[in-house]
Amino acid sequence: MSASSHTVQHQPEQSRFAILIDTHVARAEYTLAGDVITFTHTIVPKAMQGQGLGIKLVKAGLRYAREHHLKVIPQCAMFAGFMRKHPDTQDLLAEEGRALVA
């Protein structure tokens, strides 16, 4: 199955964005403080790797931040790397997050 056939679910009660396939869960975890969302970890189980799910989670998280007027701190290496490669996302960075994508 391709990543395009998998839906990202926002699960705010667990502070994460998730993709569920069978018994496996790929997830991007975050904390929220005021108008700042800090992405802390992106985890894709081995059985789910190689399908572009991590990037799909990153895009969903950043889209949520933009739609809700949140600033981003990308503590997670996957979020920081994506934002570094996509300057069009860097307007979302909180001041504290700028050094993480430099």
N, C-alpha and C positions, 0 to 999 in steps of 0.2 A: 504494500500500500504506500502511496506517496503521501508526503506531508500535507498536500493540499486537501486530502480527504479527511484529515483529522481536525476536529474543532477544538479551539482553545476555550476553556471555561475559566471565567474569573470566579474564584472562590474566596471572597473577602473574609469569611469567617475563619479561614485558615491562612489568610494573608498570602495568597499565591494565585498564580495563573497556572492552569494544569491542562494536560492532554492525557486522557485515559485510553489505553488500549489493552483489552483483556484485563489482566490483573496488574499491569504496569502503569506507573504514573510518572510522566515527565513534568517537571514543575519549575517555575521561576518564583522564588520566595521574596517577600519584601516586608519592609516596615513602613508605616505611615505616621508622620508627625506633622500636624498642621497641613501646610500646602507642599510638603516635601515627601516624596516617595524614594526610599532607599532600596535598591535591588541588591539583595545580599547573596543569593545563591541561585544558580540554574543547574538543575540536576536532570540528566537524561540517563535512565538505566541502560545498561549495556544492550539488552534485548531490543531497545528502541533506537539505538544510535544509527547514524548514517542515513537518516530520513529527513534531515533538515528541521527537526522538531525544536531544537534549541533556538534557532533563529526565529522560528515561528512564535515561540514564547516571548522572545525579546521584542519583536515587532508588536505583539499584542500589548505587552507592558508599556511600551513607549506610546502606542496609540491611546491607551487608557490615560496615561499621564497628560498627553496633549488635550484630550477631550475634557479632562477634569481640571485643567489649568494648574497642574502640579509641576514642581521642579524636581529634577532627578539627581540622585547621587548613585552612580553606577559602581558600587563596591564589588559586584560580581564581575569577574574578568570577561565573561561573554558579553554582558551589557557594555562594559567599557570598550572592548574591542570593536563592537558593532558601531558604537557612537563615534569612535575614533575614525572609522572607515566611512562614515556617513555624516559629513558635516551638516547636512540638513536637519539632523536631530540635535545638534549641539546647542540650539537655542533653549532646549529643555533643561540644560544643566543648571543645578543649583551652584552657587559660588563654591561650596565645599567639594563639588564633584568635578570641577574643571581640571584640577591637577591629576585626576584619575584617567583622563583621556589625552593628556598632553604627551 
